[in-house]
Amino acid sequence: MTGFAEHFDLKIPLALAPMALAAGGDLASACARAGTLGLVGGGYGDLEWTAREYQIAIDTIGGDAAAMGRLGCGFISWKLAENSAALDWLIANHKPAAIMLSFGDPRPFAKRIVSSGAALICQIHSLKDLPLAIEAGAKIIVAQGTEAGGHGATQDSGRGTFAFIPEAADWIAAHAPGTYLLGAGGIADGRGVAAALALGADGVMMGSRLWATKECLAAPKAKEIVVESDGDGTARSAVFDILRRKNWPEIFDFRAIRNDIHREWEDRIDHLKNAPEKARADYGEGVRNDDYNRVHIGIGESIGLITGIPAAASLIDDIQAEMDSALKRIHG
Ligand SMILES: Cc1cc2nc3c(=O)[nH]c(=O)nc-3n(C[C@H](O)[C@H](O)[C@H](O)COP(=O)(O)O)c2cc1C
């Protein structure tokens, strides 16, 4: 049992990533009830969406105090800087166990979160982000490697999970003992959890694997495509952010299935930025027709380990059993 697991009374040191618009109330509550940390994907900070999904999570948990102690929410920091209404609402009306800030400077919002009693989780993408997160008051650091699905650091500015975790663990041991470290990016089964623990993490955060569950809000057709794809089939780029008119800072981009529209533009990003109209029309038609050769599916390299769409609780049981057997195998 790690300190992180003890802190939230977890049966396995695992956290659901607060995936924007995908990790809704049903998925977050299923994870919290199954003994992991369950974070609602507050993402871009839409107040109506966040309030609805957080309430669904509370209703589904139905008075189970232990599970409520494992429920929280995550937000995108650079979007909160434009509008923090959803975070304000959450802190004013509820007592989340944890609030996660990702993608941008956490400091403008950190004090309010820490003084609300929620554990502050900060996602980092390179070692230089670490002192800033500690300065903000993070209790938990998520070291996200570029294997991760959805947004993250670009291949050049980010890190690979396997070398990032032990380096971050050493830094924390030397400079901020008592802070918990979670590894994220490419971890999708119990072997990955065991590996992250061996590398010095106190637990892991999973996005892609928990995305492919019954409770996730993603479209069923997109989930089917994910089950059929292998890990060679994703790529990082700004293509889908440009097509979707999302003004992400340039140090971040997006890992998704490398579909036809991605291939068409991935080597011509400047051209796409300068003249996006035709490509946006093409993407829009894809959305109207449910055509995933054009519509994005944000998912990570671990897609090759996703072989079905189980309920979150049964997936978590499997991950725990795999973790136990991986640890036994290592011990001989
Ligand atoms: C569909 C999708 C949406 C995501 N949205 C967010 C988000 O809104 N905020 C955030 O902090 N991380 C987000 N992430 C990244 C996760 O927090 C996490 O770092 C990542 O999923 C871990 O890597 P994995 O996908 O290999 O498990 C998202 C990931 C996915 C797959």
The ligand as an SDF file (V2000), in Angstrom:
LIG
                    3D

 31 33  0  0  0  0  0  0  0  0999 V2000
   -9.7050   11.6650  -24.3130 C   0  0  0  0  0  0  0  0  0  0  0  0
   -8.7510   12.2660  -23.3270 C   0  0  0  0  0  0  0  0  0  0  0  0
   -9.0400   13.5050  -22.7690 C   0  0  0  0  0  0  0  0  0  0  0  0
   -8.1700   14.0630  -21.8290 C   0  0  0  0  0  0  0  0  0  0  0  0
   -8.4950   15.2590  -21.2520 N   0  0  0  0  0  0  0  0  0  0  0  0
   -7.7230   15.7360  -20.2510 C   0  0  0  0  0  0  0  0  0  0  0  0
   -8.1180   16.9090  -19.5410 C   0  0  0  0  0  0  0  0  0  0  0  0
   -9.1300   17.5390  -19.8280 O   0  0  0  0  0  0  0  0  0  0  0  0
   -7.3450   17.3200  -18.5050 N   0  0  0  0  0  0  0  0  0  0  0  0
   -6.2150   16.6330  -18.1410 C   0  0  0  0  0  0  0  0  0  0  0  0
   -5.5800   16.9950  -17.1770 O   0  0  0  0  0  0  0  0  0  0  0  0
   -5.8020   15.5540  -18.8310 N   0  0  0  0  0  0  0  0  0  0  0  0
   -6.5350   15.0840  -19.8450 C   0  0  0  0  0  0  0  0  0  0  0  0
   -6.1350   13.9550  -20.5110 N   0  0  0  0  0  0  0  0  0  0  0  0
   -4.8150   13.3660  -20.2030 C   0  0  0  0  0  0  0  0  0  0  0  0
   -4.8820   12.5410  -18.9340 C   0  0  0  0  0  0  0  0  0  0  0  0
   -4.9250   13.3610  -17.7960 O   0  0  0  0  0  0  0  0  0  0  0  0
   -3.6980   11.6030  -18.7290 C   0  0  0  0  0  0  0  0  0  0  0  0
   -2.5150   12.3240  -18.5050 O   0  0  0  0  0  0  0  0  0  0  0  0
   -3.4630   10.6320  -19.8650 C   0  0  0  0  0  0  0  0  0  0  0  0
   -4.6560   10.1040  -20.3450 O   0  0  0  0  0  0  0  0  0  0  0  0
   -2.5520    9.5120  -19.3830 C   0  0  0  0  0  0  0  0  0  0  0  0
   -2.0980    8.7430  -20.4240 O   0  0  0  0  0  0  0  0  0  0  0  0
   -2.8980    7.4780  -21.0310 P   0  0  0  0  0  0  0  0  0  0  0  0
   -3.9330    8.0790  -21.9120 O   0  0  0  0  0  0  0  0  0  0  0  0
   -1.8490    6.7440  -21.7530 O   0  0  0  0  0  0  0  0  0  0  0  0
   -3.4750    6.7230  -19.8730 O   0  0  0  0  0  0  0  0  0  0  0  0
   -6.9780   13.3840  -21.4570 C   0  0  0  0  0  0  0  0  0  0  0  0
   -6.7140   12.1270  -22.0230 C   0  0  0  0  0  0  0  0  0  0  0  0
   -7.5780   11.5650  -22.9440 C   0  0  0  0  0  0  0  0  0  0  0  0
   -7.2580   10.2150  -23.5220 C   0  0  0  0  0  0  0  0  0  0  0  0
  1  2  1  0
  2  3  1  0
  2 30  2  0
  3  4  2  0
  4  5  1  0
  4 28  1  0
  5  6  2  0
  6  7  1  0
  6 13  1  0
  7  8  2  0
  7  9  1  0
  9 10  1  0
 10 11  2  0
 10 12  1  0
 12 13  2  0
 13 14  1  0
 14 15  1  0
 14 28  1  0
 15 16  1  0
 16 17  1  0
 16 18  1  0
 18 19  1  0
 18 20  1  0
 20 21  1  0
 20 22  1  0
 22 23  1  0
 23 24  1  0
 24 25  2  0
 24 26  1  0
 24 27  1  0
 28 29  2  0
 29 30  1  0
 30 31  1  0
M  END
$$$$
